[in-house]
Amino acid sequence: MSSERDLVSPDAEGDEQFIEAALRPKRLEEFIGQARVREQLSLVLQSALRRNRPPDHVLMSGGPGLGKTTLSMIIATELSVPLRITSGPALERAGDLAAILSTLSEGEVLFIDEIHRMARPAEEMLYLAMEDFRVDIVVGKGPGATAIPLEIAPFTLVGATTRAGMLPAPLRDRFGFVAHMDFYSVAELEQVLDRSSRLLAVRLPGDAAHEIAGRSRGTPRIANRLLRRVRDFAEVRADGVVTKDIASAALNLYEVDAEGLDRLDRAVLGALLRKFGGGPVGLSTLAVAVGEEPETVEVVAEPFLVRQGLLARTPRGRVATAAAWVHMGLTPPPDAFGASLLVDLGDDLGQI
C-alpha cells in the first residue's frame, strides 16, 4: 500500500498508535463530536456510579478512526476502574478468553476490539460470562470430559466493531447499550484539530484548520495525521508558519485533494470514466485497470467514493455518478448516473 494511501487510511498501525495516545482525550467532557453517544453514555455511567454497580455491557460500531477505542478508555477512567484491552482475532480458543476473564477484578472494563472476529468457541463462552458472570472450564476430552463452573468478578464488556452486521444476534442482544459512531462534520473536525494543534504546539489559524478538516474524510484519526504532515511541511518550507495556503500546498504534495480523495481514489474514478465511459464495469476489470487487487479497490477505495456520492455499486457493476464526472473535470453525459439530481441541484442554486 502506498504512502499516499496510508495518509488517508482510517487504520492506525505501528508508531502512530503511540502518537494517538498522546492526543486522545481522557474524559468524556473532553471528547469532541458524537454528541448523542456522549450524552447517552454519560447517563449510563452516572447511573452505574450512583448504584455502585458495573454499567451494562457496551457495544460501539462504526468505521475505524472515529473514537471507539478512545471511548472505551474514557469509560474506564470515568468509572475509576482498570482497563483490559484485547482483540477478537487474538481470542482463537475458549481458553484464551477464560484466562482473561478469570483474572478480571470487580468492576474492571474489558475492551475487545473487532469483536466480530472472535473464534466461535470463545464467543460461546462469552455469552455465559456476560449474563451470569460465570464460565465453564472443560477438563478432559471425549466422554470423560467434565465442565467445571468458575465464578468471575462482575465486569463491563466494551466491544468495538466496524461490521456490526457480522455480529451474531445472541451476542449483540447481550449488550445493554449500543452506540453507533457517525462520521464527523467539518466543523467538528476543526475542533479536533484545534485541540490537537495545541497539544502539538502548532499554531493553526481557523482557515488552515478548515482546509485540513475538509480533506479528512470525516475521520479524526485522518485529520490528526494530515495535521502532522502539514506541520512537517511548514517547518521545512515555511519556517514553521501554518497558513491556509501552506496547508493546501502540503496536502496537494501528498496528493490529497479538496474532497479528501487520494491517488488510488482518483485512479479508480479516472479508469472508470476514461476507459469504460462511466461504467457499469466489473470489480475485477476495474482493479486490473488501476493495477490493484480487487479486494483493495473494494475495501479501501470504494466505501469512501460511495459515501461521497461519486460511485455507485449496481447489479451490473460499478458506475460513476454525474458528480464523479464533475469532480474529475469532465462533462457528464446526459444519461450519467444521478445526472438529473445534479441538474435539479443546479436549478435550485440558480434560484437562490
Steps between C-alpha positions, in 0.01 A plus 500: 500500500643837406599774743225718350240236580642463853448873546123476459456149640270496804709222658784569741810286488847496652635815663185696425322325787743662744445842343123450523526417869642847569213669313213296642258677736497350847151599619157493342470880522817534289375269225400693187214393272254211535277723715212253516725209597680711761176605667358148503825351628524765771158398632598132500821567692349744750219258576748217558709714733195596705395136533860395570465229239683434172312653207339294225724353234569750220526435126643769274477471124627721222793553266862493619647820637176644642583458870382155611825414678520849649149470645579160651795656682282789612240257638764342725629842606153631583431188708847514661563133422776313314475437126597173330547517122496215249366433150270250334770338281714439813226285658542187291402249772261500792801460729640833380185677616472299821854603597403867469159474667630304799748777589264798472449702816153608607362780283790482252436600138591244233538651155487264200581673172362349177281278714327357191822312418501285814522124455172316555607308817611823672181672386279231655691524828447875499121457495498342846762737635303808398172380649592298808864600562599137480698284260510123465851356476503166321751251642585188302383381161234273359239325719707562811512878459371700795381860508611687811308825565720795591356817648650823369484853639226726362650700214400725212568385147558769238498359149598690187422396146525647154249245371204479735310285251752219550425474871281198589161604637550318836816701564355831382193457720712465814622860478293738708617810315575516128663811351555576133788736423426740215749671272597850613392828343762750384415726796556214748830410336609862531447470876703178503780671310494803729547275804769289333692803375521634854631166627754488217597866552398591144340838433205418275282786370132430446517507120789251500309271735201522266721404204634191679160401640340509156750242373482267801220270378290562811752315720691650797789255461557617142465865604773462763723319251458773239572762766835339573590490132405867461712582805799319345454685170474836679812437708711411196366741239323783685698562821237314702218739414175323406254690280214393277728518194771299675247236608364480146849473348601229747193287437528547125857372526370190676234462227200552729253719310237742627244221549744267677556274198850359460692347211318165508157662523569719199653207311181299550281787383734582213499143370124474541439823308769504233536129424147375558286807431371515857402132519348272593816293533585198711717527811774270369526689172516833681770367736715383208462842337649676804760231575357399839346192654117486486487484880704821527262685271190361671609543862734799488378733226134428434343571844611863497414551133151361558454713812601810305247418227770457236451129432206262508496123537234350275407140408672554165823642647660824619361824357639852527245762599456837334675655801807285423518641147487853640759426769743369239450811285292326233155573361252231602294347220122554520446138603765503774395338829339772714515763223141608565581567865797712397282702263233547767764619745635747247152636437439538874828685548417726208175604667667600824 
